[in-house]
Amino acid sequence: MNITECSLKLRELTEHHANYQLNFEDYRIQRKVLLDSLDQQYNGVVAEQIDTLLEPIIENETQQDKTQPYLASKIGRCISFLKRNNEN
């Protein structure tokens, strides 16, 4: 697959995730396959399996959307942070 085809597939994959047609874990898996194939083709580097998790997995992440308290609290913290920075 050339870089243009990969770019188009990556853009399509991102749109599916942004429109809630693909959950986060599936998005990451498919993105990794695309990026690994590019890395192998252009850099000659083969990806290795990592056995440890690099970041914690949030339970029920696929059920969280813009109306749920989890995201609302994150947005609230961001707004508070921005207000504090504007006061200085």
N, C-alpha and C positions, 0 to 999 in steps of 0.2 A: 504494500500500500504506500503510495507516495504521500508527501506531506500535505498536499492540497486535499486529498481524500480524507486523510486523518483529521485535518482541521474541520472539514464539513461534518464528519461524524461526531467530533467532539462538541461542536456547536449544537448539533441536533440533540446529543445526549444532555447537554446543559439545559437546553430549552425544555426537554422532557422533565428533568428534575425541578426546574423552576416552576413548571406548571403542575406539579404534584402528580405527574404521570409515572414517576419513578422514585422509589424511596432512596434515602441517602446512602444506605449500604450498597444497594445495587448500582447506584450512580458511581460510587467510589471503585467498585470492582470493575465495571466496564471502562471507566476512565483509565484505570491502571493498565488494563489490557492494551488500550490504544497507545498510551504513553510508553509502555514497555516495548511495544512493537516498533515505535519510532526510534527509541533509544538503541534497540538492537540493530535496526537497519542502518541508521546514520552514524552511530557512535561505536557499534560493535560491542556494546555492553549488554550482558544478559542479566536480568533481574534475579535476585535470590529471594527465597521465601524467608520472611521474618516471623519468628514464632511468638514474639511478645507484642502486645498491643501498645501502640505509641501514644494513644489518648484514650480516656475512658469513654465507654459507650453509654449514652443516655437512654434509660429504659423508655420504651414506648415513644421513641422519637418520631416514628411515622404517624402517630396520632396527634402530634403537636402541630397546630397551625396558628394563624395570626390571631385567633380569638381566644386562645388559651392563656391561662395565667403565667405560664413559664415565659412565653415570649413577651407578654405585657410587662413582666418584672424586668426583663432584660432591656426593653425599650425605656422603661422608667429610669433605670440606672444610667443609661446613656444620656438621657435628657438632663438628669441631675448633674452628671459630670460636665456636660457642655455649659450648663448654667453657671457652675462654679468657675469654669475657665473664663467665661465672659465677664464675670464680676471683677477679675483681677486686672 
